[in-house]
Amino acid sequence: MCRIDLVYTAAELKALDRKSRETLTKHGIRLVRTSPQIRNIIKKDPKVRRKLKALLRPKYRQLKRK
């Protein structure tokens, strides 16, 4: 859902202890799941929607068979 290592550099992450990195990751996941701004990015950008659709396709097919 949210890869903190794509947002922060390795040096920035090394400055945090393990528990702090986990907390930051959990907060990032919560933000991605609930943020209206993230939904707007997905809604407005066809490239993002195509990528998400491609990533979700295997699960969609699996559920469609049921």
C-alpha positions as CSV (number, residue, x, y, z in Angstrom):
1,M,0.0,0.0,0.0
2,C,2.5,2.5,1.1
3,R,6.3,2.0,0.6
4,I,8.0,4.4,2.8
5,D,11.4,3.7,1.1
6,L,10.0,5.2,-2.1
7,V,9.1,8.4,-0.2
8,Y,12.2,8.8,2.0
9,T,15.8,8.2,1.2
10,A,17.8,5.4,2.8
11,A,19.7,8.0,4.9
12,E,16.5,9.5,6.2
13,L,15.1,6.1,7.2
14,K,18.4,5.1,8.9
15,A,18.0,8.2,11.1
16,L,14.8,6.5,12.6
17,D,14.8,3.5,14.8
18,R,12.8,0.4,13.8
19,K,9.7,1.2,15.8
20,S,9.6,4.7,14.3
21,R,9.9,3.4,10.8
22,E,7.0,1.0,11.5
23,T,4.9,3.8,12.9
24,L,5.6,5.9,9.9
25,T,4.7,3.0,7.6
26,K,1.4,2.4,9.4
27,H,0.6,6.1,9.2
28,G,1.4,6.1,5.5
29,I,-0.9,3.2,4.9
30,R,-3.7,4.9,6.8
31,L,-3.2,8.1,4.8
32,V,-3.3,6.3,1.5
33,R,-6.5,4.4,2.4
34,T,-8.4,7.5,3.7
35,S,-7.0,10.5,1.9
36,P,-9.3,12.3,-0.5
37,Q,-6.2,13.8,-2.2
38,I,-5.0,10.3,-3.1
39,R,-8.4,9.4,-4.5
40,N,-8.4,12.6,-6.6
41,I,-5.0,11.7,-8.0
42,I,-6.3,8.2,-9.0
43,K,-9.5,9.7,-10.4
44,K,-7.8,12.4,-12.5
45,D,-4.8,10.4,-13.8
46,P,-5.6,7.7,-16.4
47,K,-2.1,6.3,-16.2
48,V,-2.5,5.6,-12.5
49,R,-5.9,4.0,-13.1
50,R,-4.5,1.7,-15.8
51,K,-1.7,0.7,-13.5
52,L,-4.0,0.0,-10.6
53,K,-6.4,-1.9,-12.9
54,A,-3.5,-4.1,-14.2
55,L,-2.4,-4.8,-10.6
56,L,-5.9,-5.7,-9.6
57,R,-6.7,-7.8,-12.7
58,P,-5.6,-11.2,-11.3
59,K,-7.8,-10.7,-8.2
60,Y,-10.7,-9.5,-10.2
61,R,-10.6,-12.6,-12.4
62,Q,-10.4,-14.8,-9.4
63,L,-13.4,-13.2,-7.8
64,K,-15.3,-13.1,-11.1
65,R,-15.1,-17.0,-11.3
66,K,-16.9,-17.4,-8.0
